[in-house]
C-alpha cells in the first residue's frame, strides 16, 4: 500500500506540475487555468491531483485558499467506474499523513470546509456527516474528495449513473445534483 501511494503521488504530482508549467509557458494569469486545463479523474486513483493542484496554487503560485479552490473546482472532473463502495479507494490516515504531510493538511482543510457546508444544509444530521466526510473513521476517502472538488461526476453507463445517484452516492447527489451526469463508456446499442 505504501509503495502504491508513493507511485500514485509521484505520477500525479509530475503530471499536474507539468500541466501548470505548460500552461504558464503561454499564459500569465493562473486564474484562467480552467479555460485551458481539465484533469479528468478516471476513478479514484488520481484523486490526489486535487490536493496537488491546491498545493501548487497555494504554495508555489501564492494564491489565497478561496482563489485556489475556485480554480481547482473548475479544473477537476470525476468518472466513477464502480458502484461497490468497498472498491472505492480509501487510505489510512496514518499512512497518508506520514507520506504526504502537506497534501494531508490540504485534504483536512477541504474536509473541514465541506463539513461546515454539510452541517449548514443538514443541521444536526450526524449521519450525513458520517456518510459524506472525506476524512472519517481513520480513513481518507478519495471518491468523496473527487465528488466535493469535481465540477462533474459521472458514471460510465446510464444505469450505472442512476445507481450512483440513487444508492452509493445518494447523499452527494441530494446535496449537489447539478454535478451528476452520464457519459456512456465503450460500446452502446445503436
N, C-alpha and C positions, 0 to 999 in steps of 0.2 A: 504493500500500500504506500509506503513512504517513497519508494522509487517511482511509482506511478504518479504520485502528486508532484514530485520533483520534475519528472519528464513533462507532465501537462503544463506546469507553470513555465518551464523553460521555453517550450514551443509557443505557448500563448504570449508570453512576455515578448519574445523575439518578434512575433507577428504583429502585435499591437504597436510596439516601438517602431517597427519598420513602416507600418501604415501611417503613423503620425509623422514620422520623418519624411516619408514620400510626399505626404500632403503639404508639409511645410516647404518643400522644395519650390512649389509654385504658388503657395497661398500664405499670406501673412496673418490672417485673422483666424485663430484657432476656434473661435466661436462658430465659424461656418463649417467646421469639420463634418457635421451631419449631411451637408449638401453634397459631399464627395465620398464619404466613408461610411459603410454599414458593416457591422460584424454580425454575421448570421451564426447564431449559437446552435449548432446542429446536435441536439440532445444536450445532456448536462455536462459532458466532459470539458467543453471550452468555456464554461460559465465564469471561471475566474477572470476571464477577459474583462468583465465588468469592473471588478475591483482594480485590475491592472490599468485600465483606461483612466479610472478615477485617480489612481496613484500618479500617473503621468501628468494629468491635468492639474492636480493639486501640487505635487512635489516638484515637478520639472517645469511646468508652464506657469505655476504660481497663481492659479485661479482660486477663488473662494469656493466653498463647498457647493452652494446653490448653482453657480455657473457651471462647475464641473459636472454636477448631477444632471443639469438640463442638457448638456451636450451628450453625456453618456446615455441617457434615456432616449435620445433621438438617434443614437448610433447602434443600438443593440436590438436584435430580434431573436426570438427563441422558437425553435421547432422541437416539439416533443415527439419522441419516437416510441415511447412505451406507455401503456396505461397502468402498468403494475407499479404501485407506489414503492414496493421493495426494490425495484430496479432503478429508481431514481437515485442518482449519485448523492451520497452523504459522506462527510468527512468528520472523523472525531476531532473535537475542538483541540485536544491536546496536540495531536499531530499537525493540524492545520496552523495553529497559532505558533507552534515551535518552528516549523519550516518556513512559514510566510508571515512573520510578525506584523509587518506594515499592511499587508493585504488583509490580514485578520482584523486589524484596527479599523480599516475602511469598511469591511463587511459588518463589523459590530455597529458602526455608525449608521450604515444603511438600514440595518435591522432595527436599531433604536428609533430612527425617524419613521420607519414604516409602521412599527407597532404603535407609535403615537397616533398615526392615521387610523389604524385598525380600531384602537380604543375610542377615538373620536367618532368613528362610524358606528361602532357596536359597543356602547358604554357598558362596562361591567361583564362583558361576554368573554370570560376566560377561555372558553372552548375555541372561539375564533382565534384568539392569540395563540393558543397551543397548536392549532391546525395550520396557521399561516406564518408563524415566526420563521425567519431564516436561520436563526440560531436558537436551538431549543433541545433540551434533553441530552446535552453533551455532544450535539452534532451541528455541523454547518450543512444546511440543506440547499444544494445547488439549484434544483428546479425552482425553489421558492425565490432564490436570488434572481434567476433568469426571468421569472414572471414579473417580479417587482420592478426590475430595471428595464425590461424589454418594452418596446413600443408595440410589438406584435407577438402574439403567442398562437402557434398553430399546431394542429395535428397533421398527419400525413394522409388522411382519408376522411371523408365526411363523417362516417360512423365513428372513427377514432376521435375526431374533434368533438362530436356530440357526447361521447363517453367522458372525455376530459371535462367538458362543461357541466355535465350532469352528475358525475361521480368523483373521479380522482382529484380534480382541481376546482370543484364546485364553489368552494368558499372564495377563491380568487375570481372566478367568473362572476359570482354575485356582486363582488366589490368593483370589478373592473371589466365589465362585459365588452366594452369597446376594444379591448386588446385582443380578444379571441376571434380567430378566423380559421378557415380551412385552406390548405394547399394540398391538392391530391398528388401523391408521390407515385412515380412509376407508371405502370400501365393501367388504363381505365377502359371500361367498355365503351365502345363508340356509340 
